[in-house]
Amino acid sequence: MPLVLVISSYVAASRVGGGIAPYVLGPLKVDPVHVPTTLFGRHPGWGKPGGKAVAADTMQDMLDGIAANGLFELTDAILTGYFATPAQVEVAGRAIDAVRAARGTGREPFVMVDPVMGDAGRGLYVREETARAQAEILVARADLVACNHWEFERLNGAAPEAADVLRAARRSAQQWLVSSIPMGDQLLNLLTVDGRAHACASPKADRPVPNGTGDLLHLAYLGQKLNGSEASMSLRLAVGAVNTVLAKALDWKAPELPLAACHADLANPAPADCVQPIPGDS
């Protein structure tokens, strides 16, 4: 069973952040080990969340305990998400280095970084120094950077169209999974791996949707990859899972993503169709 170290938020009553890892990875028979960066009662979008950020030294103590149990040697992938302070980001950077050292040459973990910084319409919603630390410490260590369109532009400069995103992503040494790129009445999810591009679309909802779709996409993609699916199919299955869960959430008027009720859909998602040709691909 693959093992994933998740370093991200925990939100008790909302299906967002690292707290959804068991809901998404469990059906795929992937085991998450979660070190929380926050302990919140609910998503801040609902109002005052309750709880607080986890102290960086507490996170480090947790990671030391995980390492002492021999789990760094068994960690197949690391996924980072939301951070409240630069000190937390520094702890995560050291954890990535420690897991890579424990795994050794030829068994390196796959490092997937979601640089949670902001979103279209809202702009930056973490402190500037935290966003900068993520770019300098975590994005620099990533094998794949998974972010929304707004975050991609912050990291790479203006890229308003899918073609612009694709060109900028291909100039990078890293892999990219960029979501929420506007494309008519759809939102494009674009993946670049080893110079090749893959894309699937999600329909634009005509009303507000629950938070957490980006977290769901990233975890679903990672789970499929760890189960051996090649890049294009991992993307198709992940986007298919998101589209199905979101459609059910809207149909049921669910205030949060109904992940527990969608266990079977997460275990065996219907793959989304590829977008062909990809805008800007040549």
C-alpha positions as CSV (number, residue, x, y, z in Angstrom):
1,M,0.0,0.0,0.0
2,P,1.5,3.4,-1.0
3,L,2.2,5.9,1.8
4,V,1.7,9.6,1.5
5,L,2.9,12.2,3.9
6,V,0.4,15.1,3.8
7,I,1.4,18.4,5.4
8,S,-1.5,20.7,5.2
9,S,-4.6,22.1,7.1
10,Y,-7.1,20.1,9.2
11,V,-10.6,21.6,9.2
12,A,-13.0,19.5,11.3
13,A,-16.4,20.3,9.8
14,S,-15.4,21.2,6.3
15,R,-14.2,18.9,3.5
16,V,-11.1,20.9,2.6
17,G,-7.3,20.7,3.0
18,G,-5.3,17.8,4.2
19,G,-8.2,16.6,6.4
20,I,-9.9,15.1,3.3
21,A,-6.9,12.8,2.5
22,P,-8.5,9.7,4.1
23,Y,-11.7,10.3,2.2
24,V,-9.9,10.5,-1.2
25,L,-6.9,8.3,-0.8
26,G,-8.6,5.6,1.3
27,P,-10.8,4.4,-1.5
28,L,-7.7,4.1,-3.7
29,K,-5.9,2.0,-1.1
30,V,-3.3,4.7,-0.5
31,D,-2.4,5.4,3.2
32,P,-2.1,9.1,4.3
33,V,0.0,10.3,7.2
34,H,-1.3,13.8,8.0
35,V,0.7,16.5,9.8
36,P,-1.7,19.4,10.3
37,T,-0.7,23.1,9.8
38,T,-4.0,24.3,11.3
39,L,-6.7,22.9,13.6
40,F,-9.8,24.7,12.5
41,G,-13.5,24.0,13.3
42,R,-14.8,25.1,9.9
43,H,-13.6,26.7,6.6
44,P,-13.0,30.5,7.1
45,G,-15.4,31.1,4.2
46,W,-18.2,30.3,6.6
47,G,-17.0,32.9,9.1
48,K,-14.7,32.7,12.1
49,P,-13.3,29.2,11.8
50,G,-12.5,28.5,15.5
51,G,-9.1,26.9,16.4
52,K,-5.7,28.1,15.4
53,A,-2.5,27.4,13.5
54,V,-0.3,24.6,14.7
55,A,3.0,25.8,16.2
56,A,5.9,25.0,13.9
57,D,7.8,23.2,16.7
58,T,4.7,21.0,17.3
59,M,4.7,20.1,13.6
60,Q,8.4,19.3,13.9
61,D,7.8,17.1,17.0
62,M,5.2,15.2,15.1
63,L,7.5,14.7,12.1
64,D,10.2,13.5,14.4
65,G,7.9,10.9,15.9
66,I,6.9,9.7,12.4
67,A,10.5,9.4,11.4
68,A,11.4,7.6,14.6
69,N,8.8,5.0,13.7
70,G,10.6,4.3,10.4
71,L,8.0,5.8,8.2
72,F,10.2,8.2,6.2
73,E,11.9,5.2,4.6
74,L,8.4,4.0,3.5
75,T,7.0,7.3,2.3
76,D,6.2,7.1,-1.4
77,A,5.0,10.7,-1.9
78,I,4.7,14.0,0.0
79,L,1.9,16.5,-0.6
80,T,2.0,20.0,0.9
81,G,-0.9,22.4,1.0
82,Y,-1.9,25.3,3.3
83,F,0.6,27.0,5.6
84,A,-0.1,29.8,8.1
85,T,3.5,30.9,8.7
86,P,6.9,30.9,7.1
87,A,8.2,28.8,10.0
88,Q,5.8,26.1,9.1
89,V,7.0,26.2,5.5
90,E,10.6,25.8,6.8
91,V,9.5,22.7,8.7
92,A,8.0,21.2,5.6
93,G,11.1,21.9,3.5
94,R,13.2,20.1,6.1
95,A,10.8,17.2,6.1
96,I,11.0,16.8,2.3
97,D,14.8,16.8,2.5
98,A,14.7,14.2,5.3
99,V,12.4,11.9,3.5
100,R,14.5,12.1,0.3
101,A,17.6,11.2,2.4
102,A,15.8,8.3,4.1
103,R,14.6,6.9,0.8
104,G,18.0,7.1,-0.8
105,T,19.0,7.3,-4.5
106,G,16.7,5.5,-6.9
107,R,13.8,5.5,-4.4
108,E,13.1,9.2,-4.2
109,P,9.6,10.2,-3.0
110,F,7.3,12.1,-5.4
111,V,7.0,15.6,-4.1
112,M,3.7,17.4,-5.0
113,V,3.4,21.0,-3.8
114,D,0.1,22.9,-3.7
115,P,1.3,26.5,-3.1
116,V,-1.9,27.7,-1.4
117,M,-1.8,31.5,-1.7
118,G,-5.0,32.9,-3.1
119,D,-7.6,32.7,-5.9
120,A,-9.2,34.7,-8.6
121,G,-11.5,37.3,-7.1
122,R,-10.1,37.1,-3.6
123,G,-6.4,37.6,-4.4
124,L,-3.8,36.8,-1.9
125,Y,-5.3,35.3,1.3
126,V,-2.1,34.2,3.1
127,R,0.5,36.6,4.4
128,E,3.0,37.9,1.8
129,E,5.9,36.4,3.7
130,T,4.2,33.0,3.8
131,A,3.5,33.1,0.1
132,R,7.1,34.0,-0.6
133,A,8.4,31.2,1.6
134,Q,6.3,28.7,-0.3
135,A,7.8,29.8,-3.6
136,E,11.3,29.8,-2.3
137,I,11.3,26.7,-0.2
138,L,8.6,24.4,-1.4
139,V,8.1,25.1,-5.1
140,A,11.8,24.9,-5.5
141,R,11.7,21.4,-4.1
142,A,8.7,20.1,-6.0
143,D,8.5,17.5,-8.6
144,L,5.1,18.7,-9.5
145,V,3.5,22.0,-8.6
146,A,-0.3,21.7,-8.4
147,C,-2.1,25.1,-8.2
148,N,-5.0,27.1,-9.5
149,H,-4.7,29.6,-12.4
150,W,-4.3,32.6,-10.1
151,E,-1.5,31.0,-8.2
152,F,0.2,29.9,-11.4
153,E,0.2,33.6,-12.6
154,R,1.6,34.8,-9.3
155,L,4.5,32.3,-9.6
156,N,5.2,32.7,-13.3
157,G,3.8,36.0,-14.5
158,A,0.7,36.9,-16.5
159,A,-0.8,33.9,-18.4
160,P,-4.4,34.7,-19.1
161,E,-5.1,32.0,-21.6
162,A,-4.5,28.3,-21.7
163,A,-1.8,28.8,-24.4
164,D,0.1,31.2,-22.2
165,V,-0.1,28.8,-19.2
166,L,1.2,26.0,-21.4
167,R,4.1,28.0,-22.8
168,A,5.2,29.1,-19.3
169,A,4.8,25.6,-17.8
170,R,7.0,24.1,-20.5
171,R,9.8,26.6,-19.7
172,S,9.9,25.2,-16.2
173,A,12.0,22.3,-15.0
174,Q,9.1,21.0,-13.0
175,Q,5.8,19.3,-13.8
176,W,2.7,21.4,-13.4
177,L,-1.0,20.7,-12.7
178,V,-2.9,23.9,-13.2
179,S,-6.7,24.1,-12.6
180,S,-9.4,26.6,-13.2
181,I,-8.0,28.0,-16.4
182,P,-11.0,29.8,-18.2
183,M,-11.9,28.3,-21.5
184,G,-15.4,29.4,-22.7
185,D,-18.1,27.8,-20.5
186,Q,-15.5,25.4,-19.1
187,L,-12.5,25.4,-16.8
188,L,-9.4,23.7,-18.1
189,N,-7.2,21.4,-16.0
190,L,-3.8,21.4,-17.6
191,L,-0.9,18.9,-16.8
192,T,2.6,19.1,-18.2
193,V,4.9,16.2,-17.7
194,D,8.3,15.7,-19.4
195,G,7.4,18.3,-22.1
196,R,4.1,16.7,-22.9
197,A,0.8,18.3,-22.1
198,H,-2.5,16.7,-21.1
199,A,-5.8,18.5,-20.4
200,C,-9.3,17.8,-19.2
201,A,-12.2,20.2,-18.6
202,S,-14.7,20.8,-15.9
203,P,-18.0,22.6,-16.5
204,K,-18.4,26.0,-15.0
205,A,-21.1,25.8,-12.3
206,D,-24.0,28.2,-12.6
207,R,-24.1,28.7,-8.8
208,P,-21.7,28.7,-5.8
209,V,-19.9,25.3,-5.2
210,P,-18.5,23.9,-2.0
211,N,-14.9,24.6,-1.2
212,G,-12.2,21.9,-1.6
213,T,-12.4,20.9,-5.3
214,G,-8.7,21.8,-5.8
215,D,-7.7,19.7,-2.8
216,L,-9.8,16.8,-4.1
217,L,-8.2,17.1,-7.6
218,H,-4.7,17.0,-6.2
219,L,-5.3,14.1,-3.9
220,A,-7.1,12.1,-6.6
221,Y,-4.4,12.7,-9.1
222,L,-1.7,11.7,-6.6
223,G,-3.6,8.5,-5.6
224,Q,-4.0,7.4,-9.2
225,K,-0.3,8.1,-10.0
226,L,0.8,6.0,-7.0
227,N,-1.4,3.2,-8.2
228,G,0.5,3.1,-11.4
229,S,-1.7,5.1,-13.9
230,E,0.3,7.0,-16.4
231,A,0.0,10.8,-16.4
232,S,-2.8,11.3,-18.9
233,M,-5.0,8.7,-17.3
234,S,-4.2,9.9,-13.8
235,L,-5.5,13.3,-14.8
236,R,-8.6,11.9,-16.6
237,L,-9.5,9.8,-13.5
238,A,-8.9,12.7,-11.1
239,V,-10.9,15.2,-13.1
240,G,-13.6,12.6,-13.5
241,A,-13.8,12.1,-9.8
242,V,-14.0,15.9,-9.2
243,N,-16.7,16.3,-11.8
244,T,-18.8,13.5,-10.4
245,V,-18.5,14.6,-6.7
246,L,-19.3,18.2,-7.7
247,A,-22.3,17.3,-9.7
248,K,-23.7,15.3,-6.8
249,A,-22.9,18.1,-4.4
250,L,-24.9,20.6,-6.6
251,D,-27.7,18.1,-7.1
252,W,-28.0,17.4,-3.4
253,K,-27.5,21.1,-2.5
254,A,-24.7,20.0,-0.2
255,P,-22.9,22.7,1.7
256,E,-19.7,20.6,1.7
257,L,-18.2,18.1,-0.7
258,P,-20.1,14.8,0.0
259,L,-16.9,12.7,0.0
260,A,-18.1,9.9,2.3
261,A,-21.2,9.4,0.2
262,C,-19.1,9.3,-3.0
263,H,-16.7,6.5,-1.8
264,A,-17.5,4.3,-4.8
265,D,-17.1,7.2,-7.2
266,L,-13.7,8.0,-5.7
267,A,-12.6,4.3,-5.8
268,N,-13.6,3.8,-9.5
269,P,-14.1,7.2,-11.1
270,A,-15.4,7.5,-14.7
271,P,-12.5,9.2,-16.6
272,A,-13.1,12.6,-18.0
273,D,-12.6,13.2,-21.7
274,C,-9.3,14.7,-22.9
275,V,-9.4,18.2,-24.5
276,Q,-8.0,17.8,-28.0
277,P,-6.4,19.8,-29.3
278,I,-5.1,21.6,-26.2
279,P,-5.2,25.3,-26.8
280,G,-1.7,26.5,-27.6
281,D,-0.3,23.0,-28.1
282,S,1.7,22.5,-31.3
